[in-house]
Amino acid sequence: MTLQRFGFAVALAALPALTPTISAAAPINAPVPTTNYATIGSLDWAWAAPCDAFGNSCGVVDMTYQSTQGWRIASMAEVSTYILPNIQGFLANFGTSGNFKCASAWFSTVHSHCDWSDASAGNIYNGAMGNFGAMESFALRDAIPTVPVPAAGLLLASLVAGGLAVRRRKS
């Protein structure tokens, strides 16, 4: 094999490594941080994707891991009850159009962003209205209650009680 042919063969073999490939991104398989979802009443809501959750619009939602954390895609009844009566009020729980909570990196197989303008226009998955090619998907779960930590108060009380006991023994 001549040097020229060898160089061509090496270049041809390296071509797949140098060519960008398009593949679906894997969602982050970890709990969604509290900074990426909103708690509204007794429910946690996550903006799961800038697409129809299970359709062919621009990617799907992968619930493999997040369902183990209690998340589910909002049903038509839930969207009708909590989102559609006041879309702007619902979205205000996530922030403003320039700075809002988005959890698509934990749910979407393709995207890590959310489209405020699509949701604001009523393009909500399971909302039975709007542009079906630009549906925003929301997930929800029962809110995880915040449990007050009484340990700090108990620790302080036990230190005070211990100090008083030691003082009485010395007296």
C-alpha positions as CSV (number, residue, x, y, z in Angstrom):
1,M,0.0,0.0,0.0
2,T,1.4,3.4,-0.9
3,L,1.7,6.1,1.6
4,Q,-1.0,8.1,-0.3
5,R,-3.4,5.3,-0.1
6,F,-2.6,4.6,3.5
7,G,-3.3,8.3,4.3
8,F,-6.6,8.1,2.5
9,A,-7.6,4.9,4.3
10,V,-6.8,6.5,7.7
11,A,-8.8,9.6,6.9
12,L,-11.7,7.5,5.7
13,A,-11.6,5.4,8.9
14,A,-11.5,8.5,11.1
15,L,-14.4,10.2,9.3
16,P,-17.2,8.8,11.5
17,A,-15.4,10.0,14.6
18,L,-15.1,13.5,13.2
19,T,-18.7,13.7,11.9
20,P,-21.2,15.1,14.4
21,T,-24.0,12.7,15.2
22,I,-27.5,13.6,16.2
23,S,-28.8,11.6,19.0
24,A,-31.4,11.9,21.7
25,A,-30.1,13.3,25.0
26,A,-30.8,11.3,28.1
27,P,-32.7,13.1,30.8
28,I,-30.9,13.7,34.1
29,N,-31.7,10.7,36.3
30,A,-31.7,12.5,39.6
31,P,-34.4,14.2,41.7
32,V,-35.5,17.5,40.2
33,P,-34.0,20.3,42.3
34,T,-36.5,22.5,44.1
35,T,-35.2,25.5,42.1
36,N,-36.6,23.8,39.0
37,Y,-40.2,23.3,40.0
38,A,-43.1,25.2,41.6
39,T,-45.2,24.1,44.6
40,I,-48.7,25.2,44.1
41,G,-51.0,24.2,47.0
42,S,-50.5,20.6,47.7
43,L,-48.9,19.8,44.3
44,D,-45.4,20.2,42.9
45,W,-45.4,21.2,39.2
46,A,-42.5,20.8,36.9
47,W,-42.3,22.3,33.4
48,A,-41.3,19.0,31.8
49,A,-40.7,19.8,28.1
50,P,-41.3,22.2,25.3
51,C,-43.1,19.5,23.4
52,D,-46.1,17.2,23.4
53,A,-45.2,14.7,26.2
54,F,-45.7,11.5,24.2
55,G,-46.4,12.7,20.7
56,N,-44.3,13.4,17.7
57,S,-44.0,17.1,17.9
58,C,-40.3,17.5,18.8
59,G,-39.3,14.9,21.4
60,V,-40.9,12.9,24.1
61,V,-40.8,12.9,27.9
62,D,-39.1,10.0,29.5
63,M,-40.7,9.2,32.9
64,T,-38.5,6.2,33.6
65,Y,-36.7,7.7,36.5
66,Q,-38.9,10.7,37.5
67,S,-41.9,8.4,37.9
68,T,-40.0,6.8,40.8
69,Q,-40.0,10.2,42.4
70,G,-43.8,10.5,42.2
71,W,-43.9,12.7,39.0
72,R,-46.6,12.1,36.4
73,I,-47.7,14.0,33.3
74,A,-50.6,16.3,34.0
75,S,-53.9,14.7,32.8
76,M,-56.5,16.6,30.8
77,A,-58.6,17.0,33.9
78,E,-55.6,18.4,35.9
79,V,-54.7,20.8,33.1
80,S,-58.3,21.9,32.8
81,T,-58.5,22.4,36.6
82,Y,-55.2,24.0,37.5
83,I,-53.7,25.6,34.3
84,L,-56.3,26.6,31.7
85,P,-58.6,28.8,33.9
86,N,-55.7,31.2,34.5
87,I,-52.7,30.4,32.4
88,Q,-50.8,33.6,33.3
89,G,-51.5,33.1,37.0
90,F,-50.2,29.5,36.8
91,L,-47.1,30.5,34.9
92,A,-46.4,33.3,37.4
93,N,-45.6,30.5,39.9
94,F,-42.6,29.6,37.7
95,G,-41.3,33.1,37.4
96,T,-41.3,35.6,34.6
97,S,-40.8,35.3,30.8
98,G,-37.2,36.1,31.2
99,N,-36.4,34.1,34.3
100,F,-38.5,31.0,35.1
101,K,-38.2,27.5,36.4
102,C,-37.7,24.8,33.8
103,A,-37.2,21.1,34.5
104,S,-37.0,19.8,30.9
105,A,-33.4,18.5,31.4
106,W,-34.8,16.0,33.9
107,F,-37.7,14.9,31.7
108,S,-37.1,15.5,28.0
109,T,-35.1,13.2,25.7
110,V,-34.2,16.1,23.5
111,H,-34.5,19.5,25.1
112,S,-33.2,21.3,28.2
113,H,-35.3,24.5,27.7
114,C,-39.0,25.5,28.0
115,D,-40.9,27.9,25.7
116,W,-42.6,30.6,27.8
117,S,-44.4,32.1,24.8
118,D,-45.9,28.8,23.8
119,A,-47.3,28.1,27.2
120,S,-48.4,31.7,27.6
121,A,-50.4,31.3,24.3
122,G,-52.2,28.3,25.7
123,N,-50.2,25.6,24.0
124,I,-50.4,23.1,26.9
125,Y,-50.2,19.4,26.4
126,N,-53.5,17.8,27.4
127,G,-55.2,21.2,27.2
128,A,-57.1,20.3,24.1
129,M,-56.5,23.7,22.6
130,G,-53.7,25.6,20.9
131,N,-51.0,24.7,18.4
132,F,-50.4,20.9,18.8
133,G,-46.9,21.3,17.3
134,A,-45.8,23.6,20.1
135,M,-47.3,22.0,23.2
136,E,-45.6,22.6,26.5
137,S,-45.7,19.6,28.9
138,F,-46.1,19.8,32.6
139,A,-45.6,17.1,35.2
140,L,-46.9,17.1,38.8
141,R,-46.8,15.1,42.0
142,D,-48.1,15.4,45.5
143,A,-46.0,18.0,47.2
144,I,-43.4,16.6,49.5
145,P,-44.2,18.2,52.8
146,T,-41.5,20.2,54.4
147,V,-40.9,18.9,57.9
148,P,-39.6,21.4,60.5
149,V,-36.4,20.3,62.0
150,P,-36.8,20.4,65.8
151,A,-33.4,18.9,66.3
152,A,-31.7,22.4,66.6
153,G,-34.2,23.4,69.4
154,L,-33.8,20.0,71.1
155,L,-30.1,20.2,71.0
156,L,-30.1,23.7,72.5
157,A,-32.5,22.6,75.2
158,S,-30.4,19.5,76.0
159,L,-27.2,21.6,76.3
160,V,-28.9,24.0,78.7
161,A,-30.3,21.1,80.7
162,G,-26.9,19.4,80.8
163,G,-25.3,22.7,81.8
164,L,-27.7,23.1,84.7
165,A,-27.2,19.5,85.8
166,V,-23.4,20.0,85.9
167,R,-23.8,23.3,87.8
168,R,-26.0,21.7,90.4
169,R,-23.6,18.8,90.9
170,K,-20.8,21.3,91.6
171,S,-22.9,23.2,94.2
